[in-house]
Amino acid sequence: MVETECFKELNVFGPNGTLSPDLNRSYPPEPPKKGLLQRIFKRQVRNGTGPVLPGRDNQHVQSPLTPTVAEGIP
């Protein structure tokens, strides 16, 4: 097995013969990757340029069922 170089990747070192970052415990770990559902359903920050979603801060949108002051309803 050694002659077939199946363990060749185990002998890879960093620059100047130091440990590679994945073997050096003093390096901080990489943050975990987000899953597919987290990427699809992530919350996006509203900057005022996106569409207004139903049921979300729509006080400025006049519904056809909501009476207006112009109709004389107090």
C-alpha positions as CSV (number, residue, x, y, z in Angstrom):
1,M,0.0,0.0,0.0
2,V,2.8,2.4,0.7
3,E,4.2,1.9,-2.8
4,T,0.9,2.9,-4.4
5,E,1.2,6.3,-2.7
6,C,-2.4,6.1,-1.3
7,F,-1.1,7.9,1.8
8,K,0.7,10.6,-0.2
9,E,-1.7,13.4,1.0
10,L,-0.7,12.6,4.6
11,N,2.8,13.9,3.9
12,V,1.7,17.4,2.8
13,F,3.1,20.2,5.0
14,G,2.6,24.0,5.0
15,P,5.2,26.6,4.0
16,N,8.8,26.1,5.3
17,G,8.0,22.6,6.6
18,T,5.4,23.7,9.1
19,L,2.1,22.0,9.8
20,S,-0.7,22.6,7.4
21,P,-3.5,24.9,8.8
22,D,-5.9,22.0,9.2
23,L,-3.4,20.2,11.5
24,N,-2.3,23.2,13.5
25,R,-4.5,23.5,16.7
26,S,-3.6,27.1,17.2
27,Y,-5.6,28.2,14.1
28,P,-9.3,29.0,14.7
29,P,-11.6,26.4,13.2
30,E,-13.5,27.3,10.0
31,P,-17.1,28.3,10.5
32,P,-19.5,25.5,9.6
33,K,-21.1,25.7,6.2
34,K,-24.7,26.7,6.0
35,G,-27.2,24.0,4.9
36,L,-29.4,24.3,1.8
37,L,-32.5,25.3,3.7
38,Q,-30.7,27.9,5.7
39,R,-29.4,29.5,2.5
40,I,-32.8,29.4,0.8
41,F,-34.8,30.7,3.8
42,K,-32.3,33.2,5.2
43,R,-33.6,36.5,6.5
44,Q,-32.6,39.3,4.3
45,V,-32.1,42.8,5.6
46,R,-34.6,45.3,4.2
47,N,-33.1,48.4,2.9
48,G,-36.3,50.0,1.5
49,T,-35.7,49.0,-2.1
50,G,-37.2,45.5,-2.0
51,P,-40.8,44.4,-2.4
52,V,-43.3,44.7,0.5
53,L,-44.3,41.3,1.7
54,P,-47.9,40.7,2.8
55,G,-48.3,40.9,6.6
56,R,-45.0,42.7,7.2
57,D,-45.0,46.4,8.1
58,N,-47.6,47.3,5.5
59,Q,-49.2,50.2,7.4
60,H,-48.4,52.5,4.4
61,V,-50.3,50.3,2.0
62,Q,-54.0,51.0,1.7
63,S,-56.2,48.0,1.5
64,P,-59.4,48.2,-0.6
65,L,-61.3,46.8,2.4
66,T,-60.0,49.4,4.8
67,P,-62.2,52.5,5.1
68,T,-60.5,55.8,4.5
69,V,-60.9,59.2,6.1
70,A,-62.2,60.5,2.7
71,E,-65.3,58.3,3.1
72,G,-66.3,60.1,6.3
73,I,-66.0,57.0,8.6
74,P,-64.5,58.1,11.9
